[in-house]
Amino acid sequence: MFYLVFTIPKESIHIMEDLPIGTSIYTFSTDGCKTINNAGTYRFVDSQKNSNDFFLIDPYTGRITTKKLIDRDDFCLRRMCSCSKCEIILEVLCVNMGKIFFNDLSIIIDDRNDHSPQFSKSSIIIDILENVPIGYLIPIDIAIDLDYGNNSIQGYTLLEDNSTNKILNAFQIEYTKKNDLLALRLIKILDRELYHSLEYIIQAYDGGQPQALISRLNIYINILDVNDMSPIFDRSEINVLLSESTSIGTFIARVHAFDGDAGLNGLIYYTIVSLDPPSNGTFILSKETGEIHLGKSLDYEKEKSYRIKIKAQDNGPQQVSIPAFAMIYIDIKDENDNYPLITPTFNDDRISGVEHILNSSIITIRENLLNGTFLGHISISDLDSDNNGLVSWSLESNGSISIKELFNNEAFLMFTARIFDREEQSQYDIRLKAHDHGIQSLTSILNFTLIILDENDNAPIFDKEFYSINITETISIDTIILHFHATDADEENTLNSKIEYQLSNETIFSLNSSTGELRLIGKLDREEQSSYEFDIIASDHGQPQPLSSTVRCIINLIDINDNYPIFDLSEYVFEIPETWSNLSPIGHVHATDADENYGELTYKLVYNDMTMTNEWPFELTTNGTLYLKGASVDIDYERCSIYQFLILAIDNDDLNTSVPVTIHILNRNDFCPELINNSTALFFNIDLWFNNSNENFNQYYLELFDGDNDTCTIELLNFNDIFKIEFIQRNQFILYAHILPEREYYILQFRLRDLINETIDQSCIRYVQLVLTIGTNETNQTVAIDTAREYLEALYLISRRSYSYFNLTLLNVIFVIILLSIAIIISLISIRVIYLSSSSCHQRKLRKNRNDSHTLYRLQGPTETQLPLLDNGPGEISLTSSLNITGNSKSSQDENVNHSLENDEQQQIFN
């Protein structure tokens, strides 16, 4: 993230000291450091400053509150601020959504009159000789008021009790504010004989409003007899410049006073009356020699100067000498004894992707954050002064950090200088080196580490672009087929690099999600499926969205000859007629072999063991097609109507399967049914009807024969009201009269048919006639039967002649048509002439045949025992009429003959 840096104009506020803890003193404006949905984050630039320890800043509102009680006087003593103007500078920055705002807040701590002047003692006793001259000064330790300005000590007043002192206004008070010197000046001559002591009160007051605070010191002055000499310092002021690095025990200075008295009256002792600022044990004074030595280490940064007030007093028996006082002013010289102070404040904002590990020098940052992401700020200071406190610094970050300087190079902001890629480099060791400009330069080094946190920005990558393997189909279940492996460049042992494997779809393989091992969990069958293709998905567990990659896996099955050939049908049945040609296929058998490399099949006939191969009329091609062996092979339904055998399908490895084959020979209707009765004429003895004889007088046995051994049927076509045919058994029937015949004879017409597969063969229908002669016991049956038979033969001859002539004429017409088709150039007129000529010839022959048909053989002479016929119908001619060749009888006979010839069914009889 790229940050814009803004500087807010400095603001100044006044606060009173001793505010309650938690008092809100200021709130930074959020106009700049605020967005619509988010306020900025506030913090101190240098949280290590002593002054910052007294304040808190709300990181979200920018409100500053007091953290501790603020004592301005303590700040002054500790040199945290100037005593004349106690000003604290708070340096605050606000970070918000790519923007950084700098704020300088000047806090001026106003003094509260919370301290009254305080004397070190509540009372003192002073001995003074009665003969001291007017103007003699008696030094008095000043009162201390920790307040400053008007609230500090403004002056002193001298009070005395008129009822106690016998001499009034003997002393007046003198106060020099510049040097903080307080003394009582003698303004009247003392006389011990009149008064031995005086009592005074020195009152110190400050300038507080509305009521000044005061403090009182009771002074008791004893007036002594005259002592000749008092101690006198050879120097009342001594100035010393002392390095802060001065060793403890070092001689600093020597005060010296002399006294003209001899003996004990001339022996002087030195004591420290006061030390400003108070510092117990910092300086050690030898009371005999007046030598001052350093008792504690000095620190310019804490105390820059000291004022020591030393008193010299002799040790006379009467202790009546007047002490002498001297001031020693010690200025501390700054030495380069402080290393540059580096104070880092790292950004700790999980939302922005930067975090600081507590109590460490480690910053974590998510990879892929934008260039310019704010990392924090660092302040650099040196408590030394002048060049000793002037600091220069350098940053070694290997190009990972960019900086923006602040506050005259005393602080700087840190930003990322690049977009980090953890996979390229996971951490950066950064060194900040700061040195001052003292003669003996001091250097401070801050080392911190920038650790790049892993983001899930890398998908798993398989070792191969695709996986392919060939395995046999007989491999055992639970065998490890493949081992998939993918790597993830994200950080090891984290969710971002933890890989899980899975199959894209269900197969007969299982995949270990952790190891990537692919195992077989089902039975393989190459014939059912020759290969398996699926995707392997490798996914990490990164958040917020796992990443994945896919690789294709192809598993090819190597074929094993484990499958027998399988025919399409479990049995093959073919039908062929007797007239089947050897050039036409009878049928085709087909088998398949699921094995890939063994699937080329050959076929073989397997005959009955009792039959020689050359006796079979069939042959089989290698592709499974059945034929008759050759043109000379003759199949005859009557000889063998069904053939059964096996056909083998054999693969390349001699695995074979057989299938039964049945060939039905369809019977060709070679023979039409025939009536095999001994006679075509039958005799019916009517006398037997009337005698009720038990003989089968009305039953005639009819037997049919078919050369194809077909089942035949017979049907009576006329006189069905008199005669019936009854089925006895296959091809055997009985003809009988179920009522009394009344005519002389009957020409019975029958239709004979055979059945092929229970279906009537329309192409093989025959018509036959039987003459049934009616007679009595007196009738000559032989003559009657012969006469009837001759009559039928005559009818047959007539029908045959007409049929032959008709056939001849038909052949001529066909021949003419063939000639016309070949010679298409013959005109239509020629065709018409030939047709007319042929038709004329045909008519002449018909007339000639008709004349010939009137001549019939005489079949039988008339007898007296013939029975008259009741009526002559079509096809019914009495024997009497046929024997009397007259015009009428001839005409009747011609009609009967013509009737039989015109009937299509009778024409088929003679065919």
Secondary structure, 3 states (H helix, E strand, C coil): CCCEEEECCCEEEEEECCCCCCCEEEECCCCCCECCCCECEEEECCCCCCHHHHEEECCCCCEEEECCCCCHHHHHHCCCCCCCCCEEEEEEEEEECCEEEEEEEEEEEECCCCCCCECCCCEEEEEEECCCCCCCEEEECCCECCCCHHHCEEEEEEEECCCCCCCCCCEEEEEECCCCEEEEEECCCCCCCCCCEEEEEEEEEECCCCCCCEEEEEEEEEEECCCCCCCEECCCEEEEEEECCCCCCCEEEECCEECCCCHHHHCEEEEEEEEECCCCCCEEECCCCCEEEECCCCCCCCCCEEEEEEEEEECCCCCCCCCEEEEEEEEEECCCCCCCEEEEEECCECCCCEEECCCCCEEEEECCCCCCCEEEEEEEECCCCHHHHCEEEEEECCCCEEEEEECCCCEEEEEECCCCCCCCCCEEEEEEEEEECCCCCCEEEEEEEEEEECCCCCCCEECCCEEEEEEECCCCCCCEEEECCEECCCCCCCCCCCCEEEECCCCCEEECCCCCEEEECCCCCCCCCCEEEEEEEEECCCCCCCCEEEEEEEEEEECCCCCCCEECCCCEEEEEECCCCCCCCCEECCEECCCCCCCCCEEEEECCCCCCHHHCCEEECCCCEEEECCCCCCCCCCCCCEEEEEEEEECCCCCEEEEEEEEEEECCCCCCCEECCCCCEEEEEHHHHHCCCCCCCCEEEEEEECCCCCEEEEEECCCCCCEEEEEEECCEEEEEECCCCCCCEEEEEEEEEEEECCEEEEEEEEEEEEEEEEECCCCCHHHHHHHHHHHHHHHHHHHHHHHHHHHHHHHHHHHHHHHHHHCCCCCHHHHHHHHHHHHHHHHHHHHHHHHHCCCCCCCCCCCCCCCCCCCCCCCCCCHHHHHCCCHHHHHHHHHHHHHHHHCHHHHHHCC
